[in-house]
Amino acid sequence: MELAFAGWSGVFIMVVYGLIMLGIGVYVYLRNKGLHQSMDEYFLGGRQLGVMVLFFTLYATQYSGNTIVGYAPNAYRLGFEWVQSIPFMILVIAGYLLFAPRLYVLSKRHRFITPSDWLEARFQSKAVTLVGTLLMLYGLGNYLLEQLVAIGHGVAGLTGGTIPYQAAVLFFIIVMLIYGWLGGMRSVAYTDAMQGIALFVGIVLMLVGTMVYFGGLPEASDYMATYAPEKLGVPTGERNLSWISMLILVGIGAAVYPHAVQRIFSAKSEKTLKKSLRNMAWMPFITTGLVMLVGLIGVKAFPGLSVQESEQLVGMIASTIANENLFFYWAMILLFGGVVAAILSTADSVLLSFSSMVSRDIYERLINPAASEKTKIMVGKVVGVVMVFILLMIAWYPPATLYEIFILKFEVLIQVAPAFILGLYWHRLHKHAVLLGMLVGAGIAGYMTLAHVENPLGIHSGLWGLMVNLLICIGGSYLFSSSVQEQQSSREILSIDAAPAGKRLEG
């Protein structure tokens, strides 16, 4: 089969989208000369993101290129069981609403830059802040690795292997580093707006093309009934419990992504934040829902693919559709660009958050508190670049499927959730209990993952860790005593009535 994006056309498309990303970075840099002098400006876009920009940057954070490149293959392998991808994206919005509006108010008052600023202000414990920071940095590193793998599979599939996996990863790492270095959060926000529109339109057109040329869901269901009935079967009780487990894991874990939390801090107002989250509630149906349909139809269109072959399903479908007529050729170019831009801007968001936490929470707090804002930004940038190239060596020959990489990060990241959600509403939550809970919860999740312990009752290792974590947080808060001064301090931090605006949190 001659693929639509094979040869120089595929190279041309990749270069064009790379240049667009670079152009945005240069534009932002030239328009904002003081960008690299202020952590507020560079890492949070001056806290001035409006409804549309905030909506698209949240959309890009929740729906990265992995949503397209990774979720359709998972629907191909699991069948209708993958309908769970819709409600767990809805639960991410519910997870935001548990704490985002209240945390936003506090972030405005205390000038939080990173999620760890909240931990420092709430618990006033260097140990809690450091452990929480390390857990979040682990989650960010894992997520960035996922994006690097996704860009390789996406471009290789869309070009029929003309652009090799490794070449795609390397090219877009360089593009990401340049425009992220130049423009910071503003570059990320603008690229998110562009890729969000391209991605959404591309998904719709790909589904239309898939149904036109491969048949709709009824035909695919008939095929599965004959040749792959397990993809239509009702899940067992243990699988249902595993569903619920993953819904909770993803719903809470994705909501406490460090780069998602920083989007909360970047909102122009509380009204802006709530309106953006309200609009996000509809997106699972018209994003992951449509992608699931593409994956199910792919069972009939490309039967018998191995696990690794199915990872390039979206590229195979898009290239086949693009060969049919000129309209779908350009539609799939739009999808290609949307996937590339989505992965790139999501990776940049993660890298920006990683750099800000290294700069603010490691370098400033533990190494050089007297450093200038410009120096701290530079340290974060350099460490971020080093981290990217370490992950590049891992991504060169990826150790797992996209879905396995996706799940792994939540097992540990979710252990910081009690400090954010419970800590926002319960002033009695004790710092020693939080510290012990995070350590034990992460230890349980990490051991079960590294030792390849099969999930008991179908419940993921991260949730077993979280349950123990919560028990320690609640029980320990009654066992450990707090001084009158500590109790008063926690009440003041959690109060949203008084607003000593403009006070900068000192690390």
N, C-alpha and C positions, 0 to 999 in steps of 0.2 A: 504493500500500500504506500503510495506517495503521500507524505505528510505535508499539510499546508504550510507549516512553519519551518520545514526543513531547509537547510542551506542558508544562503545569505539573508533571506527574509527574516528568519528567526534571530539571527545576529543583529540585523537592523532594528527590529522591534526592541530587543533587550537594550541596545545602546541608546535608542531614543528615550525610553523610559528612565534610564539611568541619567541621561542628560537633563531631563525635566526635573528630577529630584535634585541634581546638583544646582540647577538654575534657581530653584526655590531657596536653597541654602544660601547662595550668593546674594539673592534679592533681599532676604531677611537680614543678612550681615550688613549690607550697604545701607539699609533703611534704619538700622538700630546700632549706632556706633557704640553706645554704652552697654551693649548686651553682655559683654564679657567682664564687666566691672561689678556686677551685682548678681548674687545667687538667686534672688527673687526673680530678676529678669531672665536669667539664663535657664534656670531649672523650672520656673513656674509661669513664664510668659507674662511677668508683671501682675499676676493674679487678675487678669482682665479678659479671660475667655468668655465670649458671649454664648447665647443659646445654641446657635447653629454650629459654631466651631467646637464647643464643648460636646455637643451631641455626636459630632463626627469623630472626635478624638476618643470618646468613650466607646463608640461603635467600633473603631479600629482596634481599641484595646481588647474588647470582648470578642470581636470577630476578626481574627488575624487571617493571613493567607492559609493557615492550617485548617481553618473552617472549611475551605474549599478543597484544598489539596489532600487533607487528612480525613475529613468526615465522610466524604463520598466513598472512599475505599472501605471505611469501617462499616457503612451501610451495605456495601457490596458483600462483605464477609459475614456480617451478622444477620442481614435481612431486616424484617420489620421490627425486630427487637431494638433497632437503633432509633426508634421513635422517641426514646428517652432523651435524645439530644435536644429536643425542643423544650421540654419542661426544665431541664437543668440549666438552660440558658435563661429561662424565665426566673428561676430561683436565684440567679446571679443578681438580677434587679432587686428581688426581695432582700437579698443579702446586703446590697447597698443601702436600702431604705432602713435597715436595722440601725445603721449608725451614721450614714453619710451626712444628713442634714445637721445633726447635732455636732458632729466632728467639724463640719465646715464652720459653724459659728465660733467654735473654740479656736480653730486654726486662724481665723481672721483676727481674733483678739490677741493671740500669743505669737502670731507670725510664724507658724510652723512651715518648714520647708520640706522636711522628709517625714515619713511615718514615724521614725524613731524619735522625732521631736515630741510627738504625743506621748510616747513611752517615758521619755525623760521628764516631761512636765507632770504627768499623772503619777508616776511611781517614785520619782526622784531617787533612782537607784542606777548607778553605772552598770551594775551586773545585769539588771533587767534590760537596759537599753542595749548593751553589747550583745547579749544572747539573742534578743529579738532582731537586732540588726543582722547578725550572722545567719539566722534562719531565713530572713527575707532576702539577703544576698544570695543564699543558696537557691531559693526559688527563682530569682531573677536570672541567675546563671543558667539554670535548667531551661527556663523559658526562652532565653536567647539561643541556646543550643537547638531548641525545637524549631525556631525560625530559620536558622542556618540550614538545617536539614530540609525544611519545607521549600526553601527557595531552590535548592538543588534538584529535588524531585519535581517541582513544578515546572521549571524551565526545561529540564531534560525531557520530561513527558511531552510538553507542548512543542518541542522542536524535534521530537522523534530521535533524541540522542545526538543530534547534530552539535548542540552545545552540551558538552559533558557536564555531569553533575558537579564535579569539582571546579570546573571553570566558572559555572554560574555562581557557586558559593563565593569564590574568590573575588569575582568582579563586583558583586553587590555588597560585599563587606567593605571594599574600598570606597564605593559610592556612599554607603551609609556613614562611614567614618568621616568623610569629607563634609557632607552637608550637615551632619549632626554637630560636628566640631564648629562649623561656621554659625549655625542658626539657633541651636538649642531648642527649647520648647516651642518657640514660634515656628520654626521649620517643621517640627513634628506636627503641630496643629494644622498648618496649611496643607502639608502632604496628606494628612488624614482626611481632610475635606475632599481633596481631589480623588484619592483612592476609594473613599467610601462610595461616592457616586458611581465611579467606574465599576467597582466590585458589585454593587447592587444591580446595576443595569446588566452587567455581564452574566450574573447568576440567572436572572430572569430569561435572558436570551438563550443561554445554554440549555435551560430546561425546555424552552420552546423547541429549540433545534433537536434536542434529544428525543422529545415526543414525536416530532415530525418524521425523523429519519429512523428511529429505532422502535417506535410504537410507545404507547402510554403505559401507565401502571397496570391496567387490566391484563395486557399481553404479558408483561413481566411477571405478574402474579401467576398466570396460567403456566408459564415456563417453570417458575419455581415449584409449583405444585407437582409438576411432572419430574423434574430433574434435581431439585434441591428443596424437598419438602421441609427440611429442618429450618429453613429461613422463614417459613410461615408458621412454625409451631408456637404454641403457647409456652412461655418460659416457665421453668420449674419454680417451686417456692423459693429455693435458694437463689435462683437467678433474679427473682423479683426483689428479694431482700438486698441483693447486690445492686439492683437498680436504685433502690431507696438510698443505699449507702453512697452511691456515686452522686446522686442528686444533692445530698447534703455536702459531700466532699467538694464538688465543683461549685455549688451555690454559695458556700461560705468562702472556700479557698480563692475563687476568682475575685470575689468582692474585696478581699484584703491583699490583692496584688499590690505591691508598693507603688507601681506606676499608676494603678487605678486610684489609689488613695491620693496621690499627688494631683490627679485630675480634679479631685474634690477640692483640694487647696487652691487650684488655679481658677475656679469659677469666679465670675464677676460678682455674683450675689447669690444668696440662698434661693431666691426665686428662679434664677437661671439654672441652678443645679437641679432643683425639683422638676422644672419643666423638661430639662434634658433627659432625666431619668424616666419621666412619664412617657416621653416619646420612645425611649429605648424598650419599653415593655412590649411593643408590637413587633420588634425586629426578629425574635426567634422564629416566628411563623413564616416570615418571608425571607429568611436567611438559611438557618439550619434546616428548616422544614423543606425548602426547595432543594437544598443540596442532598438531603436524604432521598428525595424522589429520583434525583439523577443517579445516585448510587444504586438504588433498587432496579432502575431500568437498565443499568449497566450489567446486571447479572445476566440478562438475556442478550445484550449487545456484545459482550465480550466474556463468554462463559469459560470457566475452567482456569482462571488466572491464579497463580500462586500468590502467597502473601506479599512478597516483594514486587511481583508484577502488578498486583492490584494497587500498589502505592502510586502508580503513574496512571491510574484510571482516568482522572480528569483530563490529563493531557491527551490521552488516546481519544477520548470522546470529542474534545474540542477540535483536535486536528481533523478528525473524520468529518465533523459537521462543516468545518471551514472549507473542505474540499468540494462541498455540494453546490454552493453558489456564492456570488460576490457579497450578498447581504450578510450571510452568516460568516463569511471570511472576516469581514470587518467587525462583526459582532464578537467573534472569538479573539480578534486582536484586542478589543476593548477588555474582554475577560482576562486575557493574558496580562495586559497592562495592569488591570485591577488586582490580580493575584500578586504580581511582582511588587506593585506599590504597597499593597496591604501588608505583605510580609516585611518589606523594607521599613515601612513606617512603624510597624509594631516592634520590630527589632530595635529601631532607633529609640522608641519610647522606653523599652526595657534598658537599653544601654544608658540613656540619659538618667533614668532613676538609679541605676547601679552606680553611675559616676557621682550623682548627688549624695548618695548614702556613704560612699567611700570618702568623699570630700568633707561632708558635714559631720557624719557620725563616727568615722574612724580617725581621719586626719585632724580635724579641728578639735574634737573632744579628747582624743587620747594622745596626739602627737604634738600639735602646734596650735594651741588655742589663739595665739596672737597673730596668726597669719592673716594677710589681707584677703579680701574677697576674691580678687583676681588670682592670687596664688592658690587658694582653695579650689577654685574652678579648674585651674590648670592641672592640679594634682588629680582631681576626679577624672578629667579627660584622659590623662596619660595612663592611669590605672585601668580605665575602661578599655583603651586600645590594647593594652597588654592582655586583658581578660578575653577580648574578642579573639586574639590570635591563639590563645590557649584553647578556646572552644573550637576554633577552626581545625586544630589538629584532631579533635574528637569527631567533629562533623565530617571530616574528610572521608572516613569510613564509618557511617553511623551505626551504633551498637544495637538499635532497636527500631521498631516501626514508630511512626509519628504518634500514634495513639498511646503506645507504651511510654514514650518520652513525655507526652502530655500529662498522663496520670501521675507519673513519678513525682513531679514537683509539688503537687498538692499535699502529699502525705506529710511532708515536713512543714510546708508553708502554713497550713491550717492551724498549726500549734500556736500561732500568735493571735488567733481570733479571740480567745477569751480576754486578752489584754486590751483589745480594741472594743469589742462589743460589750462584754460584762463590765469592763473598766469604765465605760462611758456612763453607766447607769447605777452602778453599785459602789458607793463611796467607801464601803468597808473592805473591798477587795484589797488584799495585803500584798505588798511587793515581794515578800519572801515566798508566798504561796504561788504567785504568778511565775517567779523565777523557777521554782521547783517543778511546777506544772509544765512549763515549756520544755525543760530539760528531760523530764521523764516521758512526756508525750512524744517528743522528737526521738528520744532513745528507743521507745517501743516501735514507732513507725519505721525508723531507720533499720533496726534489727530485723523486723519482719520482712522488710524489702530486700536487704542485703543477704539474708539467710534464705530467701525464696520460700518463706513460710506461706502456705496456702491460706487465703483469707478465711478465717473461721466464720461459719454461717454465711459466707459470701460478703461479709462486711470488710471493707478495705482497712489496711493497716493504719492509715492516717486517722480513721475514725475511732479505732481502738485506742490509739494514742490520745485522741481528743477527749474521749470519755474519761480516761484516767486523769488527763490534764484538768478537766472541769471538776472532777471530784477533789483533786488536790487544791484547786483554786478556792472552791467553796468551803471545804472542810478546813483547809489551812488558814483561811481568813478568820475563822472562828477560834482557831487554836492560837495563832500568833496575835499578840497584843500590839496595838498602835498607841503611840503617845498622843496626848491631847493636841499637840502641835501638828502631828501628821494627819490626824483626823480633820482638823480645821483646814489644813492645806489642801487635802483631797476635795473637801466640800467647795473651797474657793475655785479650784481648777475646774470642777464640774458645773459650777454655776454658770448659767447662760443669761442671767439677768443683767448683772453689772458688766460693763464692757470697757475696761481700760485700754481703749484702742491704741494701736501704734507701739505697744510695748513689745520689744524684741525678746524672744526666748533666748536666754543665755545658756550655752551648752556646757 
